[in-house]
């Protein structure tokens, strides 16, 4: 049996990715993305975390998260996915045009998440560029500033993006 390695025992910046169940586009509607962002904001405060960057795509989420204390990653992701799932499912059930391809018994998120632990500022900057370019590469916008659902506007022009953005104290 393949045992998962736990990197949550040290103070890394975690590059986190998780996807919608079955690669569906459950986050296609702005209200669904807004709910993911609201849940992220809530969990950042609750877990005393720092959001270094994020992007919310129609079918997945990327984020860079740093915790003051080790051992927070799993609970943070569990809570973020749980609260956003409840809220998005409620939205989908109330808007039949979006719910037609969604069975209420199905999970919203894939069970697992992917986390890449980052130790250097150069790698943080590389991953920030990657997540900010994601909507451009997918053809959703032509410029990173045009995608409302990422931290790019904060880094380019200092504008608010719905969650506090900060740099880790590694």
N, C-alpha and C positions, 0 to 999 in steps of 0.2 A: 504494500500500500504506500502510495506517495504521500509523505507528510509535508504539509505546507510550512515553509520557513517563515518565522515571525521576525519582521524588522521593526516592530513597534516598541522595542525596548531601548531605543536610543533617540536622540533628538535630531531627526532628519526632516527635511522638507519632503512631503509625500506628494508625488505626482500621481493623482488618482483618476481612474477611468471606470465608469460603470455605464451599462447600456440598458435600454428598454428590452423587456422580455420579447424574445423572438425577433429582435431587431426591428420592431414596429416603430412607427413615427408618432409615438404618444405625445411627444413634446412639440408637435408641429404648430400648435396653436399658442399664441403669445400668453394666454392666461395660464396654460400648463407650465410654460417656462417661468412665468412670474411666481408660480407656486414653488417650483424648485429653488428659485432664488430666495424666496421668503424663508423656506426651510433651511437653506444654507446659512442665511443671516442668523436665524434663531440658534442653530447648532454652534456657530462660531462663538456666539456670546455664552451659550451654556457650557461649552467645553473650553473656554478661554483659549481659543485657537486664533491663528492669524491666517487670513486668506491672502495668498500672494498673487493668485490669479485664477481665472476660471473661464470656461465657455460652455454654454448650454446649446447643444445641437438638437435637431428634431428627433434623433434616436439615441443619443448618448450625451454624457457629461464628462468634461475634464476639469480638474481643479488642482491647484497647488496649495497644500495646507501644511502649516507648521504648528506644532503644539509646544507649549511651555514645558510640559511634563511628558515623559514617555508613557506609553501604554494607553493612549487615547484613541488611536486610529480606528480600531474595530468598532468601538462604541459610537464614535462620531459618525462613521459610515452607516451603521445600523440605524441610528436615530434619524439621520438625514434622509435615508431612503424610506424609512417607515413613515415619517411625517409627510414627506412629499407625496408618497404613494397614496395615502389616505385622502389627501387634499385633491390630487389629480383625479383619482377614481370618482370622487364626489362630483367634480367638474364634468368629467366625461359622461357620467350617468345623467346629468342634468342638461346635456347638450347632445341630443340624439344624432346630429349629423357627424359628430366626432366619435360617438360610441358604437357606431354600426359595425366596426371591425374589432371591437373590444368586448370580450366576455368578462363580466364582473368577477367571476371566480378566478380568472387568470391573474397572475402577479403583474405588477407594473414593471418591475425591474428584474433583470437577470439576477440569479441568486448571488453570484460572486462579484467581486470587483478586482481591478488590477491596480497595484500600487508599486511605483518605482521610487526608491529612496534616493534622494539627492543630497550630496555633501558639499558641493561647490557653487559659488555664485555664477560661474560660467554655465554650468548645467542648468541652473534655475532660469537664466536668461534664454538658453536654448529652448527649454520647455515652454516658457512664456511665448516665445515667437511661434512655436509649433501650435499651441492652443489658439493664439490670436489669428493665425493664418488658416485655421481649420475651416471657417465659413467661406473664406475666399477659395480655397482649394476645392471645396464641395460645390462651388458655383452659386452660393446663396447670396453673396454680395461681391462687389468688385474691390472694395476697400475695407480694411479691418475696422475702421471707424464707423462703417455703416451697419455693423452687426450690433444690435442693442444688448445682446445677451452674452457679453464677455467683458473682461476687465480691460480691454484694449483702450477704450476711451479714457480711462483713468491714467494709463501710462502715457498716452499721446498728448492729452490736453488737460489732465487733472480733474476731469468731470466725474461726478458721482455715478456709480454703477450699481447701486442697490445694496451693496455690502461694503463694509470697511475693508480696504486693501492695505496691506502692510508688508514690510520686509522682515524676514526672520532674524532673530538674534542668535545666530549659530555660534 
